[in-house]
Amino acid sequence: MQCAEIKNLIPLYLDQVLDSKENQLVAKHLTTCLACQKELNAIKRTWNLLEKWPDIKPSSTYVSEFWTKLSSDAPWYKRVLDKFKQVFVKEGLAPVLVTVCIILVVGVVIKKTSVVVPESEQAMVSLNPSELEMIENVELAENYDIVQDIDFLQDLDVIENCDDLET
């Protein structure tokens, strides 16, 4: 057996609940392995200390007192708010907080209103819907200009191959 397995069996070995074969394997390993001997001694010392520890029995009203105290405790956000009030109201820092908030709000408003809109976007806003549709279909408009100047009956081949020119 390896040390990891033996270390897991040491508490059972001390309680004498191992079968005889495992008990002999652990005992044999402990005679040759210093690390496992140290583990055995550490567990023995811990158990000896625990035996000296006095038993503590809770009072008969412990459970009801626990739940009463738990229900009377304020939620975390109320405790934070109370601490916040204590720091800013009692210590006179409320004006500082108000000033900082005003500065932040004014700064955000100035930043939002002073955003530079590119000229192309400004021009797009002033267009009516038909002009916007025309801009969206610039390629169609360019093809239309080409087709408009062609004599329809003479250059029918050009019109049929117009789609091929786009690709």
DSSP file (Angstrom, degrees, kcal/mol; ACC not computed):
  #  RESIDUE AA STRUCTURE BP1 BP2  ACC     N-H-->O    O-->H-N    N-H-->O    O-->H-N    TCO  KAPPA ALPHA  PHI   PSI    X-CA   Y-CA   Z-CA
    1    1 A M              0   0    0      0, 0.0     2,-0.2     0, 0.0     0, 0.0   0.000 360.0 360.0 360.0 151.8    0.0    0.0    0.0
    2    2 A Q     >  -     0   0    0      1,-0.1     4,-2.2     4,-0.0     3,-0.3  -0.520 360.0-105.3 -94.5 165.4    1.1    3.6   -0.6
    3    3 A C  H  > S+     0   0    0      1,-0.2     4,-3.1     2,-0.2     5,-0.2   0.866 117.3  57.1 -58.8 -40.5    1.3    6.3    2.0
    4    4 A A  H  > S+     0   0    0      1,-0.2     4,-1.3     2,-0.2    -1,-0.2   0.907 110.2  44.8 -60.3 -41.6   -1.9    8.1    0.8
    5    5 A E  H  > S+     0   0    0     -3,-0.3     4,-1.2     2,-0.2    -1,-0.2   0.907 113.7  49.8 -67.8 -41.0   -3.9    4.9    1.3
    6    6 A I  H  X S+     0   0    0     -4,-2.2     4,-1.3     1,-0.2     3,-0.5   0.914 107.0  54.7 -64.4 -43.1   -2.3    4.3    4.7
    7    7 A K  H  < S+     0   0    0     -4,-3.1    -1,-0.2     1,-0.3    -2,-0.2   0.842 107.5  50.9 -61.8 -32.3   -3.0    7.9    5.8
    8    8 A N  H  < S+     0   0    0     -4,-1.3     4,-0.4    -5,-0.2    -1,-0.3   0.794 112.6  46.7 -72.2 -27.1   -6.7    7.4    5.0
    9    9 A L  H  X S+     0   0    0     -4,-1.2     4,-2.4    -3,-0.5    -2,-0.2   0.621  88.0  87.4 -89.6 -13.4   -6.7    4.2    7.1
   10   10 A I  H  X S+     0   0    0     -4,-1.3     4,-2.6     1,-0.2     5,-0.2   0.905  87.5  50.0 -57.4 -46.8   -4.9    5.5   10.2
   11   11 A P  H  > S+     0   0    0      0, 0.0     4,-1.7     0, 0.0    -1,-0.2   0.904 114.0  46.4 -59.7 -37.8   -8.1    6.8   11.9
   12   12 A L  H  >>S+     0   0    0     -4,-0.4     5,-2.2     2,-0.2     4,-0.6   0.855 110.4  53.9 -68.9 -34.3   -9.7    3.4   11.4
   13   13 A Y  H ><5S+     0   0    0     -4,-2.4     3,-0.6     1,-0.2    -1,-0.2   0.910 109.0  47.9 -64.5 -43.2   -6.5    1.7   12.6
   14   14 A L  H 3<5S+     0   0    0     -4,-2.6    -2,-0.2     1,-0.2    -1,-0.2   0.851 111.7  49.5 -67.9 -33.4   -6.6    3.8   15.8
   15   15 A D  H 3<5S-     0   0    0     -4,-1.7    -1,-0.2    -5,-0.2    -2,-0.2   0.568 108.6-130.4 -79.3  -8.3  -10.3    2.9   16.3
   16   16 A Q  T <<5 +     0   0    0     -3,-0.6    -3,-0.2    -4,-0.6    -2,-0.1   0.910  69.9 125.5  59.3  47.3   -9.4   -0.7   15.7
   17   17 A V      < +     0   0    0     -5,-2.2    -4,-0.2     2,-0.1     2,-0.1   0.365  38.7 105.6-112.9   1.9  -12.2   -1.2   13.1
   18   18 A L  S    S-     0   0    0     -6,-0.6     2,-0.0     1,-0.1    -9,-0.0  -0.470  77.7-106.8 -77.6 153.1  -10.0   -2.6   10.3
   19   19 A D     >  -     0   0    0     -2,-0.1     4,-2.6     1,-0.1     5,-0.2  -0.331  39.5 -99.3 -72.2 167.4  -10.0   -6.3    9.5
   20   20 A S  H  > S+     0   0    0      1,-0.2     4,-2.1     2,-0.2     5,-0.2   0.846 120.6  52.3 -62.4 -37.1   -7.0   -8.2   10.5
   21   21 A K  H  > S+     0   0    0      2,-0.2     4,-2.1     1,-0.2    -1,-0.2   0.948 114.1  41.7 -65.2 -48.6   -5.3   -8.2    7.1
   22   22 A E  H  > S+     0   0    0      1,-0.2     4,-2.6     2,-0.2     5,-0.2   0.875 112.3  56.4 -65.5 -36.6   -5.6   -4.4    6.7
   23   23 A N  H  X S+     0   0    0     -4,-2.6     4,-2.4     1,-0.2    -1,-0.2   0.912 108.8  46.2 -60.8 -43.4   -4.6   -3.9   10.3
   24   24 A Q  H  X S+     0   0    0     -4,-2.1     4,-2.7     2,-0.2     5,-0.2   0.899 111.5  51.8 -66.9 -41.1   -1.3   -5.9    9.7
   25   25 A L  H  X S+     0   0    0     -4,-2.1     4,-2.4     2,-0.2    -2,-0.2   0.921 112.5  45.1 -61.4 -43.7   -0.6   -4.0    6.5
   26   26 A V  H  X S+     0   0    0     -4,-2.6     4,-2.5     2,-0.2    -2,-0.2   0.933 113.9  49.2 -66.2 -45.3   -1.0   -0.6    8.3
   27   27 A A  H  X S+     0   0    0     -4,-2.4     4,-1.1    -5,-0.2    -2,-0.2   0.908 112.7  47.6 -61.0 -42.8    1.1   -1.8   11.3
   28   28 A K  H  X S+     0   0    0     -4,-2.7     4,-0.7     1,-0.2     3,-0.5   0.914 112.7  48.9 -64.6 -43.3    3.9   -3.1    9.0
   29   29 A H  H >X S+     0   0    0     -4,-2.4     4,-2.0     1,-0.2     3,-1.0   0.887 106.7  56.5 -64.9 -38.0    3.9    0.2    7.0
   30   30 A L  H 3< S+     0   0    0     -4,-2.5    -1,-0.2     1,-0.2    -2,-0.2   0.765  99.9  59.7 -67.0 -24.5    4.0    2.3   10.1
   31   31 A T  H 3< S+     0   0    0     -4,-1.1    -1,-0.2    -3,-0.5    -2,-0.2   0.758 117.4  30.2 -73.2 -23.3    7.2    0.5   11.3
   32   32 A T  H << S+     0   0    0     -3,-1.0     2,-0.6    -4,-0.7    -2,-0.2   0.648 105.8  74.9-110.3 -18.0    9.1    1.6    8.1
   33   33 A C     X  -     0   0    0     -4,-2.0     4,-1.5     1,-0.2    -1,-0.1  -0.863  49.6-171.9-109.2 115.9    7.5    5.0    7.1
   34   34 A L  H  > S+     0   0    0     -2,-0.6     4,-2.3     2,-0.2     5,-0.2   0.861  86.7  56.1 -70.7 -35.7    8.4    8.1    9.1
   35   35 A A  H  > S+     0   0    0      1,-0.2     4,-1.9     2,-0.2    -1,-0.2   0.910 110.1  44.9 -63.9 -42.3    5.8   10.3    7.3
   36   36 A C  H  > S+     0   0    0      2,-0.2     4,-2.4     1,-0.2    -1,-0.2   0.831 110.3  55.3 -71.5 -31.3    3.0    8.0    8.2
   37   37 A Q  H  X S+     0   0    0     -4,-1.5     4,-2.5     2,-0.2    -2,-0.2   0.908 107.8  49.4 -64.6 -41.4    4.3    7.7   11.8
   38   38 A K  H  X S+     0   0    0     -4,-2.3     4,-2.4     2,-0.2    -2,-0.2   0.903 110.4  50.4 -62.9 -40.8    4.1   11.5   12.1
   39   39 A E  H  X S+     0   0    0     -4,-1.9     4,-2.2     2,-0.2    -2,-0.2   0.917 110.2  50.3 -62.2 -43.6    0.6   11.4   10.8
   40   40 A L  H  X S+     0   0    0     -4,-2.4     4,-2.1     1,-0.2    -2,-0.2   0.921 112.1  46.8 -59.7 -46.2   -0.3    8.7   13.3
   41   41 A N  H  X S+     0   0    0     -4,-2.5     4,-2.5     1,-0.2    -1,-0.2   0.871 110.6  52.7 -65.9 -37.7    1.2   10.8   16.2
   42   42 A A  H  X S+     0   0    0     -4,-2.4     4,-2.2     2,-0.2    -1,-0.2   0.910 110.5  47.1 -65.0 -41.5   -0.6   14.0   15.0
   43   43 A I  H  X S+     0   0    0     -4,-2.2     4,-2.4     2,-0.2    -2,-0.2   0.896 111.6  51.1 -67.1 -39.4   -4.0   12.2   15.0
   44   44 A K  H  X S+     0   0    0     -4,-2.1     4,-2.3     2,-0.2    -2,-0.2   0.925 110.9  48.4 -62.8 -44.4   -3.3   10.8   18.4
   45   45 A R  H  X S+     0   0    0     -4,-2.5     4,-2.3     1,-0.2    -2,-0.2   0.905 111.2  50.7 -62.4 -41.5   -2.4   14.2   19.8
   46   46 A T  H  X S+     0   0    0     -4,-2.2     4,-2.3     1,-0.2    -2,-0.2   0.925 111.2  47.2 -63.4 -44.6   -5.5   15.8   18.3
   47   47 A W  H  X S+     0   0    0     -4,-2.4     4,-1.8     1,-0.2    -1,-0.2   0.881 110.4  52.9 -65.5 -37.3   -7.8   13.1   19.7
   48   48 A N  H  X S+     0   0    0     -4,-2.3     4,-1.1     1,-0.2    -1,-0.2   0.902 110.4  47.9 -64.0 -39.7   -6.1   13.5   23.2
   49   49 A L  H  X S+     0   0    0     -4,-2.3     4,-0.8     1,-0.2     3,-0.4   0.895 109.6  52.7 -67.0 -39.3   -6.8   17.2   23.0
   50   50 A L  H  < S+     0   0    0     -4,-2.3     3,-0.4     1,-0.2    -1,-0.2   0.830 103.6  57.5 -66.1 -31.1  -10.4   16.7   22.0
   51   51 A E  H  < S+     0   0    0     -4,-1.8    -1,-0.2     1,-0.2    -2,-0.2   0.834 106.5  49.6 -66.6 -30.8  -10.9   14.4   25.0
   52   52 A K  H  < S+     0   0    0     -4,-1.1    -1,-0.2    -3,-0.4    -2,-0.2   0.654  87.4 104.9 -80.8 -15.8   -9.8   17.2   27.3
   53   53 A W  S  < S-     0   0    0     -4,-0.8     2,-0.1    -3,-0.4    -3,-0.0  -0.469  77.2-120.6 -68.2 128.5  -12.2   19.6   25.6
   54   54 A P        -     0   0    0      0, 0.0     2,-0.3     0, 0.0    -1,-0.1  -0.440  24.9-112.3 -73.0 144.6  -15.3   20.3   27.9
   55   55 A D        -     0   0    0     -2,-0.1     2,-0.5     1,-0.0     0, 0.0  -0.550  28.5-153.8 -74.0 136.9  -18.7   19.4   26.5
   56   56 A I        -     0   0    0     -2,-0.3    -1,-0.0     0, 0.0     0, 0.0  -0.961   7.3-166.8-115.8 124.3  -20.8   22.4   25.9
   57   57 A K        -     0   0    0     -2,-0.5     3,-0.1     0, 0.0    -2,-0.0  -0.942  20.0-129.0-111.0 127.3  -24.6   22.0   25.9
   58   58 A P        -     0   0    0      0, 0.0     5,-0.0     0, 0.0     0, 0.0  -0.310  33.5 -95.0 -69.6 157.1  -26.7   24.9   24.6
   59   59 A S    >   -     0   0    0      1,-0.1     3,-1.5     2,-0.1     4,-0.3  -0.239  33.6-110.5 -66.9 162.6  -29.5   26.2   26.7
   60   60 A S  T 3  S+     0   0    0      1,-0.3     3,-0.2     2,-0.1     4,-0.2   0.732 118.9  49.7 -68.4 -20.5  -33.0   24.8   26.1
   61   61 A T  T 3> S+     0   0    0      1,-0.2     4,-2.5     2,-0.1    -1,-0.3   0.274  79.0 106.0 -99.9  10.7  -34.0   28.2   24.6
   62   62 A Y  H <> S+     0   0    0     -3,-1.5     4,-2.7     1,-0.2     5,-0.2   0.914  77.3  49.5 -58.4 -46.8  -31.1   28.5   22.3
   63   63 A V  H  > S+     0   0    0     -4,-0.3     4,-2.3    -3,-0.2    -1,-0.2   0.929 113.8  44.6 -62.8 -46.8  -33.0   27.7   19.1
   64   64 A S  H  > S+     0   0    0     -4,-0.2     4,-2.1     1,-0.2    -1,-0.2   0.895 114.1  50.3 -66.5 -37.9  -35.8   30.2   19.8
   65   65 A E  H  X S+     0   0    0     -4,-2.5     4,-2.5     2,-0.2     5,-0.2   0.896 109.4  52.5 -64.2 -39.6  -33.3   32.9   20.8
   66   66 A F  H  X S+     0   0    0     -4,-2.7     4,-2.5    -5,-0.2    -2,-0.2   0.951 112.2  43.3 -60.6 -50.1  -31.4   32.2   17.6
   67   67 A W  H  X S+     0   0    0     -4,-2.3     4,-2.2     1,-0.2    -1,-0.2   0.844 113.3  52.5 -68.6 -33.1  -34.4   32.7   15.4
   68   68 A T  H  X S+     0   0    0     -4,-2.1     4,-1.6    -5,-0.2    -1,-0.2   0.929 112.2  45.0 -65.8 -45.0  -35.6   35.7   17.3
   69   69 A K  H  X S+     0   0    0     -4,-2.5     4,-1.2     1,-0.2    -2,-0.2   0.904 112.6  51.8 -65.6 -40.5  -32.2   37.4   16.9
   70   70 A L  H  < S+     0   0    0     -4,-2.5     3,-0.3     1,-0.2    -1,-0.2   0.905 111.0  46.8 -63.3 -42.0  -32.0   36.5   13.3
   71   71 A S  H  < S+     0   0    0     -4,-2.2    -1,-0.2     1,-0.2    -2,-0.2   0.784 111.6  51.9 -72.4 -25.5  -35.5   37.9   12.5
   72   72 A S  H  < S+     0   0    0     -4,-1.6    -1,-0.2    -5,-0.2    -2,-0.2   0.674  86.8 101.0 -85.3 -16.2  -34.7   41.1   14.5
   73   73 A D  S  < S-     0   0    0     -4,-1.2     3,-0.1    -3,-0.3    -3,-0.0  -0.446  78.7-117.7 -67.9 140.1  -31.4   41.8   12.6
   74   74 A A        -     0   0    0     -2,-0.1    -1,-0.1     1,-0.1    -2,-0.1  -0.473  33.8 -99.2 -75.4 148.7  -31.7   44.4    9.9
   75   75 A P    >>  -     0   0    0      0, 0.0     4,-1.9     0, 0.0     3,-0.6  -0.213  37.6-104.4 -62.1 161.6  -31.1   43.3    6.3
   76   76 A W  H 3> S+     0   0    0      1,-0.2     4,-2.3     2,-0.2     5,-0.2   0.855 119.2  55.1 -59.3 -37.7  -27.7   44.1    4.9
   77   77 A Y  H 3> S+     0   0    0      1,-0.2     4,-2.3     2,-0.2    -1,-0.2   0.839 106.9  50.7 -69.8 -30.8  -28.9   47.1    2.8
   78   78 A K  H <> S+     0   0    0     -3,-0.6     4,-2.7     2,-0.2    -1,-0.2   0.887 109.6  50.6 -71.3 -37.2  -30.4   48.8    5.8
   79   79 A R  H  X S+     0   0    0     -4,-1.9     4,-2.2     2,-0.2    -2,-0.2   0.909 111.8  47.8 -64.2 -40.5  -27.2   48.4    7.7
   80   80 A V  H  X S+     0   0    0     -4,-2.3     4,-2.6     2,-0.2    -2,-0.2   0.922 112.5  49.0 -65.0 -43.8  -25.3   49.9    4.8
   81   81 A L  H  X S+     0   0    0     -4,-2.3     4,-2.7     2,-0.2    -2,-0.2   0.904 110.6  50.4 -63.0 -41.9  -27.8   52.8    4.6
   82   82 A D  H  X S+     0   0    0     -4,-2.7     4,-2.4     2,-0.2    -1,-0.2   0.909 111.9  47.5 -62.2 -41.7  -27.5   53.4    8.3
   83   83 A K  H  X S+     0   0    0     -4,-2.2     4,-2.4     2,-0.2    -2,-0.2   0.907 111.2  51.8 -64.8 -41.2  -23.7   53.5    8.1
   84   84 A F  H  X S+     0   0    0     -4,-2.6     4,-2.6     1,-0.2     5,-0.4   0.923 111.2  47.0 -60.7 -45.6  -24.0   55.8    5.1
   85   85 A K  H  X>S+     0   0    0     -4,-2.7     4,-2.6     1,-0.2     5,-1.2   0.906 110.6  53.1 -62.5 -41.6  -26.3   58.2    7.0
   86   86 A Q  I  <>S+     0   0    0     -4,-2.4     5,-0.6    -5,-0.2     4,-0.4   0.921 114.1  41.2 -60.8 -44.7  -24.0   58.1   10.0
   87   87 A V  I  X5S+     0   0    0     -4,-2.4     4,-0.5     3,-0.2     6,-0.4   0.939 125.7  31.5 -70.3 -47.7  -20.9   59.0    8.0
   88   88 A F  I  <>S+     0   0    0     -4,-2.6     6,-1.5    -5,-0.2     5,-1.0   0.837 126.6  35.4 -87.2 -32.8  -22.5   61.7    5.8
   89   89 A V  I ><5S+     0   0    0     -4,-2.6     3,-0.8    -5,-0.4    -3,-0.2   0.934 122.1  39.8 -87.5 -50.0  -25.2   63.2    8.0
   90   90 A K  I 34<S+     0   0    0     -5,-1.2    -3,-0.2    -4,-0.4    -2,-0.1   0.840 119.5  46.0 -70.5 -32.1  -23.7   63.1   11.4
   91   91 A E  T 3<<S-     0   0    0     -5,-0.6    -1,-0.2    -4,-0.5    -2,-0.1   0.374 112.6-115.2 -94.8   6.1  -20.2   64.1   10.3
   92   92 A G  T < 5S+     0   0    0     -3,-0.8     4,-0.3    -4,-0.1    -3,-0.2   0.741  77.9 125.3  74.2  24.3  -21.4   66.9    8.1
   93   93 A L     >< +     0   0    0     -5,-1.0     4,-2.2    -6,-0.4    -4,-0.2   0.392  41.2  97.2 -95.3   3.8  -20.3   65.5    4.7
   94   94 A A  H  > S+     0   0    0     -6,-1.5     4,-2.6     1,-0.2     5,-0.2   0.910  81.2  52.2 -60.4 -43.7  -23.8   65.7    3.1
   95   95 A P  H  > S+     0   0    0      0, 0.0     4,-2.5     0, 0.0    -1,-0.2   0.889 109.0  51.3 -60.6 -36.2  -23.0   69.0    1.3
   96   96 A V  H  > S+     0   0    0     -4,-0.3     4,-2.4     2,-0.2    -2,-0.2   0.929 110.8  47.9 -64.5 -44.3  -19.8   67.4   -0.1
   97   97 A L  H  X S+     0   0    0     -4,-2.2     4,-2.3     2,-0.2    -1,-0.2   0.915 112.2  49.1 -62.8 -43.9  -21.8   64.4   -1.4
   98   98 A V  H  X S+     0   0    0     -4,-2.6     4,-2.4     2,-0.2    -1,-0.2   0.916 111.3  50.1 -62.3 -43.3  -24.5   66.7   -2.9
   99   99 A T  H  X S+     0   0    0     -4,-2.5     4,-2.4    -5,-0.2    -2,-0.2   0.918 110.5  49.1 -62.0 -44.6  -21.8   68.8   -4.6
  100  100 A V  H  X S+     0   0    0     -4,-2.4     4,-2.3     1,-0.2    -1,-0.2   0.911 111.3  49.8 -62.4 -42.6  -20.1   65.7   -6.1
  101  101 A C  H  X S+     0   0    0     -4,-2.3     4,-2.5     2,-0.2    -2,-0.2   0.911 110.8  49.5 -63.1 -42.3  -23.4   64.4   -7.4
  102  102 A I  H  X S+     0   0    0     -4,-2.4     4,-2.8     1,-0.2     5,-0.2   0.918 110.7  50.0 -63.2 -43.3  -24.3   67.7   -9.0
  103  103 A I  H  X S+     0   0    0     -4,-2.4     4,-2.5     1,-0.2    -1,-0.2   0.914 111.5  48.9 -62.0 -42.4  -20.9   67.9  -10.7
  104  104 A L  H  X S+     0   0    0     -4,-2.3     4,-2.3     2,-0.2    -2,-0.2   0.922 112.8  46.9 -63.8 -43.9  -21.2   64.4  -12.0
  105  105 A V  H  X S+     0   0    0     -4,-2.5     4,-2.4     2,-0.2    -2,-0.2   0.930 113.8  47.4 -65.1 -44.9  -24.7   65.0  -13.4
  106  106 A V  H  X S+     0   0    0     -4,-2.8     4,-2.7     1,-0.2     5,-0.2   0.913 111.7  51.5 -62.8 -42.0  -23.7   68.3  -15.0
  107  107 A G  H  X S+     0   0    0     -4,-2.5     4,-2.4    -5,-0.2    -1,-0.2   0.911 110.7  47.4 -61.3 -43.1  -20.6   66.6  -16.5
  108  108 A V  H  X S+     0   0    0     -4,-2.3     4,-2.5     2,-0.2    -1,-0.2   0.914 112.8  49.2 -65.6 -41.9  -22.7   63.8  -18.0
  109  109 A V  H  X S+     0   0    0     -4,-2.4     4,-2.3     2,-0.2     5,-0.2   0.925 112.4  47.6 -63.6 -44.5  -25.2   66.2  -19.4
  110  110 A I  H  X S+     0   0    0     -4,-2.7     4,-1.8     1,-0.2    -1,-0.2   0.915 112.4  50.0 -62.2 -42.8  -22.5   68.4  -21.0
  111  111 A K  H  < S+     0   0    0     -4,-2.4    -2,-0.2    -5,-0.2    -1,-0.2   0.914 112.2  47.0 -63.0 -43.1  -20.8   65.3  -22.4
  112  112 A K  H >< S+     0   0    0     -4,-2.5     3,-0.7     1,-0.2    -1,-0.2   0.887 116.4  43.3 -67.0 -38.9  -24.0   64.1  -23.9
  113  113 A T  H 3< S+     0   0    0     -4,-2.3    -1,-0.2     1,-0.2    -2,-0.2   0.720 110.3  55.3 -81.9 -20.1  -25.0   67.4  -25.4
  114  114 A S  T 3< S+     0   0    0     -4,-1.8     2,-0.3    -5,-0.2    -1,-0.2   0.281  72.8 128.7 -97.8  12.8  -21.5   68.3  -26.8
  115  115 A V    <   -     0   0    0     -3,-0.7     2,-0.5    -4,-0.2    -3,-0.0  -0.525  61.7-125.7 -68.6 128.9  -21.1   65.1  -28.8
  116  116 A V        -     0   0    0     -2,-0.3    -1,-0.1     1,-0.0    -2,-0.1  -0.651  18.4-151.9 -81.8 123.4  -20.1   66.2  -32.3
  117  117 A V        -     0   0    0     -2,-0.5     5,-0.1     1,-0.1    -1,-0.0  -0.838  25.1-113.9 -94.5 126.6  -22.3   64.7  -34.9
  118  118 A P     >  -     0   0    0      0, 0.0     4,-2.0     0, 0.0     3,-0.4  -0.199  22.4-116.9 -58.4 151.6  -20.6   64.2  -38.3
  119  119 A E  H  > S+     0   0    0      1,-0.2     4,-2.6     2,-0.2     5,-0.2   0.844 113.6  59.0 -60.3 -34.9  -21.8   66.4  -41.1
  120  120 A S  H  > S+     0   0    0      1,-0.2     4,-1.8     2,-0.2    -1,-0.2   0.898 107.0  46.7 -63.3 -38.8  -22.9   63.3  -43.1
  121  121 A E  H  > S+     0   0    0     -3,-0.4     4,-1.7     2,-0.2    -1,-0.2   0.891 111.0  52.1 -69.7 -38.1  -25.2   62.3  -40.3
  122  122 A Q  H  X S+     0   0    0     -4,-2.0     4,-1.2     1,-0.2    -2,-0.2   0.907 110.4  48.7 -62.2 -41.0  -26.6   65.8  -40.0
  123  123 A A  H  < S+     0   0    0     -4,-2.6     4,-0.4     1,-0.2    -1,-0.2   0.875 107.9  54.5 -66.7 -37.0  -27.3   65.8  -43.7
  124  124 A M  H >< S+     0   0    0     -4,-1.8     3,-0.9     1,-0.2    -1,-0.2   0.853 104.1  55.6 -65.2 -34.4  -29.1   62.5  -43.5
  125  125 A V  H 3< S+     0   0    0     -4,-1.7    -1,-0.2     1,-0.2    -2,-0.2   0.868 104.6  52.6 -66.2 -36.0  -31.4   63.8  -40.8
  126  126 A S  T 3< S+     0   0    0     -4,-1.2    -1,-0.2    -3,-0.1    -2,-0.2   0.529  89.9 101.0 -80.9  -4.5  -32.6   66.6  -43.0
  127  127 A L  S <  S-     0   0    0     -3,-0.9    -3,-0.0    -4,-0.4    -4,-0.0  -0.490  70.7-126.1 -81.4 149.3  -33.5   64.4  -45.9
  128  128 A N     >  -     0   0    0     -2,-0.2     4,-2.2     1,-0.1     3,-0.5  -0.455  34.8 -97.3 -85.9 168.8  -37.1   63.3  -46.7
  129  129 A P  H  > S+     0   0    0      0, 0.0     4,-2.3     0, 0.0     5,-0.2   0.842 122.3  53.0 -58.6 -36.4  -38.0   59.6  -47.0
  130  130 A S  H  > S+     0   0    0      1,-0.2     4,-1.8     2,-0.2     5,-0.1   0.888 109.5  48.9 -69.0 -35.3  -37.8   59.6  -50.8
  131  131 A E  H  > S+     0   0    0     -3,-0.5     4,-2.2     2,-0.2    -1,-0.2   0.889 110.3  51.8 -68.4 -38.5  -34.3   61.1  -50.8
  132  132 A L  H  X S+     0   0    0     -4,-2.2     4,-2.1     1,-0.2    -2,-0.2   0.906 108.9  50.3 -62.6 -41.0  -33.2   58.5  -48.2
  133  133 A E  H  X S+     0   0    0     -4,-2.3     4,-1.4     1,-0.2    -1,-0.2   0.888 108.8  52.7 -63.6 -38.1  -34.5   55.8  -50.4
  134  134 A M  H  < S+     0   0    0     -4,-1.8     7,-0.3     1,-0.2    -2,-0.2   0.901 108.4  49.6 -64.4 -41.1  -32.6   57.2  -53.3
  135  135 A I  H >< S+     0   0    0     -4,-2.2     3,-1.1     1,-0.2    -1,-0.2   0.892 108.8  53.2 -65.8 -38.2  -29.4   57.2  -51.3
  136  136 A E  H 3< S+     0   0    0     -4,-2.1     3,-0.3     1,-0.3    -1,-0.2   0.814 113.2  44.4 -64.7 -28.8  -30.0   53.6  -50.3
  137  137 A N  T 3X S+     0   0    0     -4,-1.4     4,-2.1     1,-0.2    -1,-0.3  -0.234  70.2 135.9-110.5  43.6  -30.4   52.7  -54.0
  138  138 A V  H <> S+     0   0    0     -3,-1.1     4,-2.6     1,-0.2     5,-0.2   0.891  72.6  53.7 -59.4 -41.5  -27.4   54.6  -55.4
  139  139 A E  H  > S+     0   0    0     -3,-0.3     4,-2.5     1,-0.2    -1,-0.2   0.915 108.4  49.2 -62.1 -41.8  -26.4   51.7  -57.6
  140  140 A L  H  > S+     0   0    0      1,-0.2     4,-2.3     2,-0.2    -1,-0.2   0.902 110.9  50.7 -62.8 -39.3  -29.9   51.5  -59.1
  141  141 A A  H  X S+     0   0    0     -4,-2.1     4,-2.1    -7,-0.3    -2,-0.2   0.901 109.9  49.7 -65.9 -40.1  -29.9   55.2  -59.8
  142  142 A E  H  X S+     0   0    0     -4,-2.6     4,-1.7     1,-0.2    -2,-0.2   0.927 112.2  47.6 -64.4 -43.7  -26.5   55.0  -61.5
  143  143 A N  H  X S+     0   0    0     -4,-2.5     4,-2.6     1,-0.2    -2,-0.2   0.882 109.2  54.9 -63.5 -37.0  -27.7   52.1  -63.7
  144  144 A Y  H  X S+     0   0    0     -4,-2.3     4,-2.6     1,-0.2    -1,-0.2   0.908 105.4  52.0 -63.0 -42.0  -30.8   54.1  -64.5
  145  145 A D  H  X S+     0   0    0     -4,-2.1     4,-1.1     2,-0.2    -1,-0.2   0.893 111.3  47.8 -61.4 -38.8  -28.8   57.0  -65.7
  146  146 A I  H  < S+     0   0    0     -4,-1.7     3,-0.4     1,-0.2     4,-0.4   0.941 114.4  45.1 -66.6 -46.4  -26.8   54.7  -68.0
  147  147 A V  H >< S+     0   0    0     -4,-2.6     3,-1.2     1,-0.2    -2,-0.2   0.848 106.0  61.1 -67.5 -34.5  -29.9   53.1  -69.3
  148  148 A Q  H 3< S+     0   0    0     -4,-2.6    -1,-0.2     1,-0.3    -2,-0.2   0.846 103.7  49.7 -62.6 -35.0  -31.8   56.3  -69.8
  149  149 A D  T 3< S+     0   0    0     -4,-1.1     2,-0.4    -3,-0.4    -1,-0.3   0.509  94.2  92.8 -83.9  -4.0  -29.2   57.6  -72.3
  150  150 A I  S <  S-     0   0    0     -3,-1.2     2,-0.7    -4,-0.4     3,-0.1  -0.719  84.7-116.5 -94.4 138.1  -29.2   54.5  -74.4
  151  151 A D     >  -     0   0    0     -2,-0.4     4,-2.5     1,-0.2     3,-0.2  -0.638  29.0-145.5 -71.2 115.3  -31.5   54.1  -77.4
  152  152 A F  T  4 S+     0   0    0     -2,-0.7    -1,-0.2     1,-0.2     7,-0.1   0.853  90.6  42.7 -58.5 -44.0  -33.7   51.3  -76.2
  153  153 A L  T >4 S+     0   0    0      1,-0.2     3,-0.5     2,-0.1    -1,-0.2   0.851 117.4  45.1 -74.7 -33.6  -34.2   49.6  -79.5
  154  154 A Q  T 34 S+     0   0    0      1,-0.2     3,-0.3    -3,-0.2    -2,-0.2   0.864 118.9  38.1 -79.9 -35.7  -30.7   49.8  -80.8
  155  155 A D  T 3X  +     0   0    0     -4,-2.5     4,-1.5     1,-0.2     3,-0.4  -0.250  66.3 134.4-114.3  46.4  -28.8   48.8  -77.7
  156  156 A L  H <> S+     0   0    0     -3,-0.5     4,-2.1     1,-0.2    -1,-0.2   0.844  72.4  59.6 -61.7 -34.1  -31.0   46.0  -76.3
  157  157 A D  H  > S+     0   0    0     -3,-0.3     4,-1.9     1,-0.2    -1,-0.2   0.885 101.7  53.3 -61.6 -39.6  -27.9   43.9  -75.7
  158  158 A V  H  4 S+     0   0    0     -3,-0.4     4,-0.3     1,-0.2    -1,-0.2   0.908 108.9  49.3 -63.6 -41.5  -26.4   46.5  -73.4
  159  159 A I  H >< S+     0   0    0     -4,-1.5     3,-1.0     1,-0.2     4,-0.4   0.908 110.6  49.7 -65.7 -41.1  -29.5   46.5  -71.3
  160  160 A E  H 3< S+     0   0    0     -4,-2.1     3,-0.4     1,-0.2     4,-0.2   0.841 113.7  46.2 -66.4 -32.3  -29.6   42.8  -71.0
  161  161 A N  T 3X S+     0   0    0     -4,-1.9     4,-1.4     1,-0.2    -1,-0.2   0.338  83.3  97.7 -92.6   7.0  -25.9   42.7  -70.0
  162  162 A C  H <> S+     0   0    0     -3,-1.0     4,-1.2    -4,-0.3    -1,-0.2   0.882  82.1  52.3 -62.1 -39.6  -26.3   45.5  -67.4
  163  163 A D  H  > S+     0   0    0     -3,-0.4     4,-1.1    -4,-0.4    -1,-0.2   0.866 105.2  55.7 -65.2 -35.1  -26.6   43.0  -64.6
  164  164 A D  H  4 S+     0   0    0     -4,-0.2    -1,-0.2     1,-0.2    -2,-0.2   0.834 102.0  57.7 -65.7 -32.2  -23.4   41.3  -65.7
  165  165 A L  H  < S+     0   0    0     -4,-1.4    -1,-0.2     1,-0.2    -2,-0.2   0.852 100.7  56.8 -66.9 -34.1  -21.5   44.6  -65.5
  166  166 A E  H  <        0   0    0     -4,-1.2    -1,-0.2     1,-0.3    -2,-0.2   0.875 360.0 360.0 -65.4 -36.4  -22.5   45.0  -61.8
  167  167 A T     <        0   0    0     -4,-1.1    -1,-0.3    -3,-0.1    -2,-0.2   0.458 360.0 360.0 -89.7 360.0  -20.9   41.6  -60.9
